[in-house]
């Protein structure tokens, strides 16, 4: 006759110990603390490492990498993350007037072609627009995550605190920068944002 397998429920404390081993007292060693255990980093060390990484401790602030790309903040909505990812795709591509307008995928982009590309990637546009059209696009005023500056001749925007602009491309080789909006003619730009962002 064959024995049938049986499920055995484990019992806390039970094991394959001999009766003598089970009744023997546990050995306890007291001595100096081990130096091989990891120790928590001091707050000063954490701040130093954060500063060296270039990452922002602000959950709503994107980070600019040394090679001119953007890292979205951890709390960024999916549309903002998609915009940043698309912006990284074209960040180093050259400027060409009209670039990005006959097709989203191009070899060079102008200011509004750049913004059209990243907004289309996030599902915020379904056709390319020129800077003059962005003067009335979306909602008025700055947004929480995205603020577009547009007039008839130029457009740029801030995404999670980083500037996305063809002027930055001419200055640094990337469309992303941490340059402030300090143009002397800033008052000529309409300030807009995508609804909800």
ChimeraX attribute file (.defattr): number of C-alpha atoms within 10 A of each C-alpha:
attribute: neighborCount
match mode: 1-to-1
recipient: residues
	/A:1	3
	/A:2	4
	/A:3	5
	/A:4	6
	/A:5	6
	/A:6	6
	/A:7	6
	/A:8	6
	/A:9	6
	/A:10	8
	/A:11	7
	/A:12	6
	/A:13	7
	/A:14	8
	/A:15	9
	/A:16	7
	/A:17	10
	/A:18	8
	/A:19	8
	/A:20	8
	/A:21	10
	/A:22	13
	/A:23	9
	/A:24	8
	/A:25	8
	/A:26	8
	/A:27	6
	/A:28	6
	/A:29	6
	/A:30	6
	/A:31	6
	/A:32	6
	/A:33	7
	/A:34	7
	/A:35	7
	/A:36	6
	/A:37	7
	/A:38	7
	/A:39	7
	/A:40	8
	/A:41	9
	/A:42	9
	/A:43	9
	/A:44	9
	/A:45	11
	/A:46	12
	/A:47	13
	/A:48	11
	/A:49	12
	/A:50	13
	/A:51	12
	/A:52	9
	/A:53	12
	/A:54	13
	/A:55	17
	/A:56	17
	/A:57	14
	/A:58	11
	/A:59	12
	/A:60	18
	/A:61	20
	/A:62	27
	/A:63	24
	/A:64	20
	/A:65	14
	/A:66	9
	/A:67	11
	/A:68	20
	/A:69	21
	/A:70	26
	/A:71	20
	/A:72	27
	/A:73	21
	/A:74	14
	/A:75	14
	/A:76	19
	/A:77	13
	/A:78	11
	/A:79	17
	/A:80	22
	/A:81	21
	/A:82	19
	/A:83	23
	/A:84	28
	/A:85	19
	/A:86	19
	/A:87	25
	/A:88	20
	/A:89	13
	/A:90	20
	/A:91	24
	/A:92	19
	/A:93	19
	/A:94	17
	/A:95	20
	/A:96	15
	/A:97	12
	/A:98	14
	/A:99	20
	/A:100	24
	/A:101	20
	/A:102	11
	/A:103	11
	/A:104	18
	/A:105	13
	/A:106	16
	/A:107	12
	/A:108	17
	/A:109	25
	/A:110	24
	/A:111	26
	/A:112	27
	/A:113	28
	/A:114	30
	/A:115	29
	/A:116	24
	/A:117	29
	/A:118	24
	/A:119	23
	/A:120	17
	/A:121	19
	/A:122	18
	/A:123	12
	/A:124	16
	/A:125	14
	/A:126	12
	/A:127	13
	/A:128	19
	/A:129	18
	/A:130	21
	/A:131	23
	/A:132	17
	/A:133	14
	/A:134	24
	/A:135	21
	/A:136	15
	/A:137	18
	/A:138	17
	/A:139	17
	/A:140	16
	/A:141	14
	/A:142	17
	/A:143	20
	/A:144	15
	/A:145	21
	/A:146	21
	/A:147	23
	/A:148	28
	/A:149	23
	/A:150	26
	/A:151	20
	/A:152	14
	/A:153	11
	/A:154	19
	/A:155	28
	/A:156	25
	/A:157	22
	/A:158	23
	/A:159	27
	/A:160	26
	/A:161	22
	/A:162	24
	/A:163	25
	/A:164	28
	/A:165	25
	/A:166	28
	/A:167	21
	/A:168	19
	/A:169	19
	/A:170	12
	/A:171	10
	/A:172	14
	/A:173	17
	/A:174	24
	/A:175	29
	/A:176	30
	/A:177	24
	/A:178	15
	/A:179	14
	/A:180	10
	/A:181	12
	/A:182	7
	/A:183	9
	/A:184	7
	/A:185	7
	/A:186	13
	/A:187	10
	/A:188	12
	/A:189	19
	/A:190	20
	/A:191	24
	/A:192	22
	/A:193	23
	/A:194	19
	/A:195	13
	/A:196	10
	/A:197	18
